Amino acid sequence: MAKKTANDDLLAPVTLAVGQEDLLLDRAVREVVAAAKAADADTDVRDLSSDQLQPGTLAELTSPSLFAERKVVVVRNAQDLSADTIKDVKAYLGAPAEEITLVLVHAGGAKGKGLLDAARKAGAREVACPRMTKPAERLAFVRGEFRALGRSATPEACQALVDAIGSDLRELASAAAQLVADVEGTIDEAVVGRYYTGRAEASSFEVADRAVEGRAAEALEALRWSLSTGVAPVLITSALAQGVRAIGKLSSARGGRPADLARELGMPPWKIDRVRQQMRGWTPDGIAVALRAVAEADAGVKGGGDDPEYALEKAVVTIARAARSRRG
């Protein structure tokens, strides 16, 4: 989620939206515009690209109006402003006009840093919108989306949505909103699966989950369906590898609470509980067999074999049998 400074007045004279996550940048702008229009429905909004803000343009836009109208001036890609225009903006920061909110959208980084520093020194309200590159950040984003929409979603559902949609925040936000609009009550993993089972990542992990649980027939059915819908074989081998490795990590870890193990193994606590259930039939020898099967399948789908589908089917059956080695 975007992080704001202590000055959280949406109608502050100057707002900085800093970062490279487009969805968060757009939301930061929309929040200011919405607040301005709530204060004055006739607010004039000027949304400009950096090349549209030429020397002298800001002075024209912020000059006193006979009607004393409220105005929001948004400058996109402020890091790309010309040197002369930056001088204009810096001068404006020293004496901002009343009833006008200036929003500077800046990518951060070294380019245009002087403008950032000047705005911060002038006391601008700042909204940090960094790109979310880590799975944990995207998971926190999804949780925040459901909270903001006033709905409850289980940790498993949030993770399943991230697994299904991927890294695009706009798609994640849209998916969360769609689920909230369509589903009553708590949103759980089963609901996410019904809506997004056709996504590559979701179907890949479905294959892996069924295989490591020893459910060979269901794993093969999920595999064939995934391949028929165009899922890349390499995504399936990746999911199989993750599933087997998770069992190997947990089986070799010392006992403890899920939260402690989560920190030690780098997994969310809910996943610790799931893997504990999945590993009941596994033995150390079974894990070794499964890892070899994954390696062989990986080689098979990357050109080492004539039939990638057969390589995957063989791996799925081998893993499912290995998952039942303690019971065999």
Solvent accessible surface area in square Angstrom, and as a share of the most:
residue,aa,sasa,rsa
1,M,91,0.41
2,A,28,0.22
3,K,146,0.62
4,K,85,0.36
5,T,54,0.32
6,A,113,0.88
7,N,59,0.30
8,D,77,0.40
9,D,78,0.41
10,L,56,0.28
11,L,51,0.25
12,A,3,0.03
13,P,69,0.43
14,V,9,0.05
15,T,0,0.00
16,L,0,0.00
17,A,0,0.00
18,V,17,0.10
19,G,9,0.09
20,Q,93,0.41
21,E,18,0.08
22,D,85,0.44
23,L,11,0.06
24,L,3,0.02
25,L,15,0.08
26,D,34,0.17
27,R,62,0.22
28,A,3,0.02
29,V,6,0.03
30,R,127,0.47
31,E,68,0.30
32,V,0,0.00
33,V,25,0.15
34,A,62,0.48
35,A,22,0.17
36,A,0,0.00
37,K,88,0.37
38,A,92,0.71
39,A,60,0.46
40,D,46,0.24
41,A,86,0.67
42,D,117,0.61
43,T,8,0.05
44,D,33,0.17
45,V,50,0.29
46,R,98,0.36
47,D,73,0.38
48,L,28,0.14
49,S,41,0.26
50,S,18,0.12
51,D,101,0.52
52,Q,102,0.45
53,L,2,0.01
54,Q,93,0.41
55,P,72,0.45
56,G,31,0.30
57,T,31,0.18
58,L,3,0.02
59,A,67,0.52
60,E,131,0.59
61,L,19,0.09
62,T,12,0.07
63,S,57,0.37
64,P,137,0.86
65,S,46,0.30
66,L,176,0.87
67,F,173,0.72
68,A,75,0.58
69,E,64,0.29
70,R,38,0.14
71,K,20,0.08
72,V,0,0.00
73,V,0,0.00
74,V,0,0.00
75,V,0,0.00
76,R,61,0.22
77,N,75,0.38
78,A,0,0.00
79,Q,24,0.11
80,D,65,0.34
81,L,11,0.05
82,S,58,0.37
83,A,74,0.57
84,D,79,0.41
85,T,1,0.01
86,I,30,0.15
87,K,136,0.57
88,D,47,0.24
89,V,0,0.00
90,K,85,0.36
91,A,75,0.58
92,Y,24,0.09
93,L,11,0.06
94,G,68,0.66
95,A,79,0.61
96,P,51,0.32
97,A,32,0.25
98,E,155,0.70
99,E,82,0.37
100,I,16,0.08
101,T,2,0.01
102,L,0,0.00
103,V,0,0.00
104,L,0,0.00
105,V,10,0.05
106,H,1,0.01
107,A,29,0.22
108,G,15,0.15
109,G,57,0.54
110,A,91,0.71
111,K,125,0.53
112,G,19,0.18
113,K,103,0.44
114,G,38,0.37
115,L,2,0.01
116,L,5,0.02
117,D,63,0.33
118,A,27,0.21
119,A,0,0.00
120,R,103,0.38
121,K,188,0.79
122,A,56,0.43
123,G,49,0.47
124,A,16,0.12
125,R,0,0.00
126,E,25,0.11
127,V,1,0.00
128,A,35,0.27
129,C,0,0.00
130,P,70,0.44
131,R,129,0.47
132,M,17,0.08
133,T,94,0.54
134,K,125,0.53
135,P,86,0.54
136,A,74,0.57
137,E,66,0.30
138,R,32,0.12
139,L,13,0.07
140,A,48,0.37
141,F,0,0.00
142,V,0,0.00
143,R,85,0.31
144,G,6,0.05
145,E,10,0.04
146,F,3,0.01
147,R,165,0.60
148,A,81,0.63
149,L,78,0.39
150,G,63,0.61
151,R,57,0.21
152,S,67,0.43
153,A,23,0.18
154,T,38,0.22
155,P,63,0.40
156,E,59,0.26
157,A,0,0.00
158,C,3,0.02
159,Q,28,0.12
160,A,20,0.16
161,L,0,0.00
162,V,11,0.06
163,D,40,0.21
164,A,1,0.00
165,I,13,0.07
166,G,19,0.18
167,S,71,0.46
168,D,66,0.34
169,L,4,0.02
170,R,109,0.40
171,E,75,0.34
172,L,0,0.00
173,A,12,0.09
174,S,72,0.46
175,A,6,0.04
176,A,0,0.00
177,A,46,0.36
178,Q,84,0.37
179,L,0,0.00
180,V,27,0.16
181,A,82,0.63
182,D,73,0.38
183,V,22,0.13
184,E,165,0.74
185,G,50,0.48
186,T,75,0.43
187,I,0,0.00
188,D,55,0.29
189,E,63,0.28
190,A,62,0.48
191,V,11,0.06
192,V,2,0.01
193,G,32,0.31
194,R,165,0.60
195,Y,85,0.32
196,Y,31,0.12
197,T,62,0.36
198,G,44,0.42
199,R,84,0.31
200,A,31,0.24
201,E,60,0.27
202,A,23,0.18
203,S,3,0.02
204,S,2,0.01
205,F,54,0.23
206,E,72,0.32
207,V,0,0.00
208,A,2,0.02
209,D,27,0.14
210,R,38,0.14
211,A,0,0.00
212,V,1,0.00
213,E,41,0.18
214,G,7,0.06
215,R,102,0.37
216,A,34,0.26
217,A,82,0.64
218,E,76,0.34
219,A,0,0.00
220,L,28,0.14
221,E,121,0.54
222,A,16,0.12
223,L,0,0.00
224,R,129,0.47
225,W,111,0.39
226,S,1,0.00
227,L,30,0.15
228,S,92,0.59
229,T,71,0.41
230,G,65,0.62
231,V,9,0.05
232,A,43,0.33
233,P,41,0.26
234,V,68,0.39
235,L,69,0.34
236,I,0,0.00
237,T,3,0.02
238,S,50,0.32
239,A,2,0.02
240,L,0,0.00
241,A,8,0.07
242,Q,79,0.35
243,G,16,0.16
244,V,0,0.00
245,R,141,0.51
246,A,6,0.05
247,I,0,0.00
248,G,17,0.16
249,K,101,0.43
250,L,11,0.05
251,S,54,0.35
252,S,96,0.62
253,A,23,0.18
254,R,181,0.66
255,G,73,0.71
256,G,37,0.35
257,R,152,0.56
258,P,40,0.25
259,A,37,0.29
260,D,52,0.27
261,L,5,0.03
262,A,10,0.07
263,R,172,0.63
264,E,81,0.36
265,L,31,0.15
266,G,70,0.67
267,M,20,0.09
268,P,38,0.24
269,P,65,0.41
270,W,24,0.08
271,K,58,0.25
272,I,0,0.00
273,D,65,0.34
274,R,58,0.21
275,V,3,0.01
276,R,87,0.32
277,Q,112,0.50
278,Q,17,0.07
279,M,45,0.20
280,R,173,0.63
281,G,0,0.00
282,W,5,0.02
283,T,31,0.18
284,P,110,0.69
285,D,111,0.58
286,G,4,0.04
287,I,20,0.10
288,A,42,0.33
289,V,55,0.32
290,A,0,0.00
291,L,72,0.36
292,R,141,0.51
293,A,9,0.07
294,V,10,0.06
295,A,61,0.47
296,E,105,0.47
297,A,2,0.01
298,D,44,0.23
299,A,57,0.44
300,G,7,0.07
301,V,25,0.15
302,K,130,0.55
303,G,68,0.65
304,G,65,0.63
305,G,38,0.36
306,D,154,0.80
307,D,72,0.37
308,P,48,0.30
309,E,94,0.42
310,Y,135,0.51
311,A,19,0.14
312,L,0,0.00
313,E,49,0.22
314,K,110,0.46
315,A,3,0.02
316,V,0,0.00
317,V,38,0.22
318,T,36,0.21
319,I,0,0.00
320,A,1,0.01
321,R,176,0.64
322,A,7,0.06
323,A,0,0.00
324,R,117,0.43
325,S,47,0.31
326,R,145,0.53
327,R,135,0.49
328,G,101,0.97
